[in-house]
Amino acid sequence: MPPGISTSDFYYILPELVLTGGALLVLIADVLLPRGSKALAWVTLLAIGATIASLVPFGSTHVEVAHGLLAVDQFALFFKIVFLGAAALTVLMSVRYLEIEGASPGEYYFLILCATLGMMIMAGGIDLLTIFIGLETMAVSFYILAGFIKPNQRSNEAAVKYFLLGAFSLGILLYGMSIMYGLSGTTNLRTMATAFVGQERDPRLVLAVILVVAGLGFKIAAVPFHMWAPDVYEGAPTPVTAFLSVGSKAASFAMLLRIFLEGLPSMSADWRLMFEVLAIVTMTIGNLAALTQTNIKRMLAYSSIAHAGYILIGVVAGTPRGVAAMLIYLLIYAFMQLGAFTIIIIMRRQDVVGDELKDFSGLHIRHPFAAFAMLLFMLSLGGIPPTAGFMGKFWLFGAAIDAGYVRLAVIGVLNSAISLYYYIRLVVFMYLKPQGAGSPVTTSPSLGIALAVAVIGTIFLGVYPRLLFDLAEMSARTLGVAAVTAAIR
Amino acid sequence: MMFPILSSLVALPIAGAILLLFVRDDEHNEPLVRNIALVVSLLVFAQTLLLWSRFNAGSAEFQFVERHAWIPAFGISYLVGVDGISLLLLVLTGFLTPLALLSSWESVHKKTKAFCIFVLLLESAMMGVFVSLDLFLFYIFWDAMLIPMYFLIGIWGYDRRVYAAVKFMLYTMAGSVLMLLAILALAYLHNAATGAYSFDLLRLYDLRIPPPMQFWCFLAFALAFAIKVPLFPFHTWLPDAHVEAPTAGSVILAGVLLKMGTYGLVRFAFPLFPLAASYFAPYLALLAVIGIMYGALVAMVQPDMKKLVAYSSVSHLGFVVLGIAAMNTQGVQGAVYQMLNHGVSTGGLFLIVGMLSDRRHTRLISEYGGLKRVVPHLVAVFLIVTLSSIGLPGLNGFVGELLILLGAFRWSPRAAAFAASGVILSATYMLWMFQRVNYGPVNNDKNKTMRDLSAREWAILVPIVAMIALMGVLPNMFLRPIGPSVERMLNQVRQGAGVQIQAIKNSEFGSRNSD
């Protein structure tokens, strides 16, 4: 046993261990199973299922593991469920896509699980080192996944862009973290917070905050660090794009909350201002740029940028309600965004790429349910009741008003009115235009399941959000936010 | 336990829509689909009548209240109830929906099932708007209504339907998002004052809101409602939406949707923010009077009958807003009454224009002429509805306009004078249109073979004419339930404004004393 680590620590990282085991199992199964077998997807799902099951005993745990490297609390738990759920949906939507693209599924599923593992560590990490290791695990997996369709030039371009810019931004982030360490003498965020309390405002710490904000801004694709997003989203394999826009984004927000709310509450005046500016710019530019897109994946990339802006409102509010709103929004966003990508994958057929606006022409005649589902996701992304997206926005803007940021809320709602234009434009194509070309649109069982889950989630959370709201409030309170707000006031 | 009649009003159309989902969508089933939708909407209408018969007209309180916790963490509940103001709007909605469905019998053949589903969903959302007493619930219905209407215009409309549908959606959405923030702000204020969030309208009525907050919130609410009404200069979406919408869409749009704006003013904007309301009332009245004149003048030069009726709506709803802004018994009672009138008579006009357009596939006035010789029955009904729209004594329009003008005169004779000239203008453009369409020689050969009203069309128009006569002759039947609720709302505004003005004076006095 290495010094400082006890057996009980292994018990607390059981879910991560199970997932690692599952990932390795996938690699082995890939060799054993006959080529082209679909069983591999089910092995992957089994691994995810086992990991979810292993989360059960930690329902109300609230401990620090391995001398403060990881925290096992409900905040982390909430995110882990989001990641695993998103990973499961991603696997479901990948089966047919990989078949059409002729890519080998073994490494693909392995990398998906690795990325998920990284995300789980990011959400649990309360030490800069663990957080960074989680981030690297996730990021490296995504670099490879983005270029997974090797013969496709766009996919290669996406991978190279993502890798270069990603590595650059990680450097910036790491530089900021090293200054934080140098000033406090610790990498543990909670110790760091107490070390900074009561100190005078140090310009070097401001620099560190700026660097960390920039590094994280890249990860969540906040303007002006968003340039990579549209190209990578368009070029990467569609299921990877879906997972990237949901999982990676949620994990980065988890990390962001950990670093700023747990580690730097004393600097909250500075980072709140920065995030406020970022939120405003991100929402506005994201939405304005989305207005003119004709490629759906690009449009969803800009819309995902805009959504990062909305979610940042919760950080600016910084209250437990604000954090709860972020958790709620991230989960709801996972459902609607993954659902929308599932439809794009359904549109991908042997003869049609299916991600251009015109490919959706008259979809409601060719596949009424797919059109209806897409309508639902678009309305939800646009924030129209009674869909889940409305509930999420409602909670976010409510948190902003609650914390006194009326200006942010006003800009937020105006933006969501603008965004309706491009979401509705897709609906115009699906419902009001004559049929498009190409072979018939069909679903496979796994795509059907993914779609059904997304549709049910989007409707159910729109009509009966109470459980989610209570759960998110409870999770947000474990983040030590209470202490933060006390320090601010 | 009492039968939850209000929830049933909202749920029944949805149940009908779900039932329709299970009917196979092919040519064979078209009559079945239409009949199911019609029966459901008639049942809803019967329920609204039942509601009216059980309603205690002497009471100003909300009745048939149902309350269930929904999202307790934020004080959101499912809270519904009716008073005299919303009661008759519910009846109007129930009355117009079956007629709208019937009117589409011949004009809508494409995707009939989806059409019926959207009409039923729209009815459910409209009912929801009128019964909600929780602001959050209200907002949900308010926004949810856009989607079916968007599709009704976008799929079954005329040539520029997509443009009109998107414009309709974006305009109304842009107006309503700020209202959402104002609603959130109210819940926040309630939390600050009492320690608990609440979206309960009845509790928010009692909330003392500081003046600057009142102004902003009032403006946010008023903008949403002004776009919906539509009040000049926010009216530009209306002609497009009306002209491109199918007849059923126009009937519901003019008959019910526009009333939501004025209903919102009476139910939410004025009583919640009394001080701001009394401050802004003159401006609203000014816009209303401009709308009356402008709508009438623009209507006069329209070559297209549907557009003419659409602009006449701008003018007529200007009267309603004027009545509300006058803030006295006659004015507001007249406004509520006029909402019903406008629903019936403009709904009727759209139905008749739709019938002409079904026969000739054009709505241009110049294409018609001398119809009186060809289709005397249709023209007779047309005449009655036209006269009702103008406000001929003995028909419904007269009562509402008279009350509004009385109210406006008591408040500002000048506004009343301008508005009254609007009445004259409205007689001009309506009668001129009527004359050009129905009198004179039959110049166009295509009109010679036009057929008169069919049994189905009689079934649509007889109820309209009956309502016009009934509301003209027995206005008290309708005014009686409206009265107490209007009185209560006015007291609320007067007291609220009075108390706050007093409070401001006191604080000024206090600060002067301390100097």
Interface residues (C-beta under 8 A of the other chain):
Chain A: L379 I384 P385 P386 F390 F394 W395 F397 G398 I401 D402 V406 A409 V410 V413 L414 S416 A417 L420 Y421 I424 R425 V428 Y431 L432 P465 R466 F469 D470 E473
Chain B: W70 I71 P72 A73 F74 F136 Y139 I140 D143 A144 L146 I147 Y150 F151 G154 I155 R161 V162 A165 V166 M169 L170 M173 A174 V177 L178 L180 L181 L184 A185 A187 Y188 N191
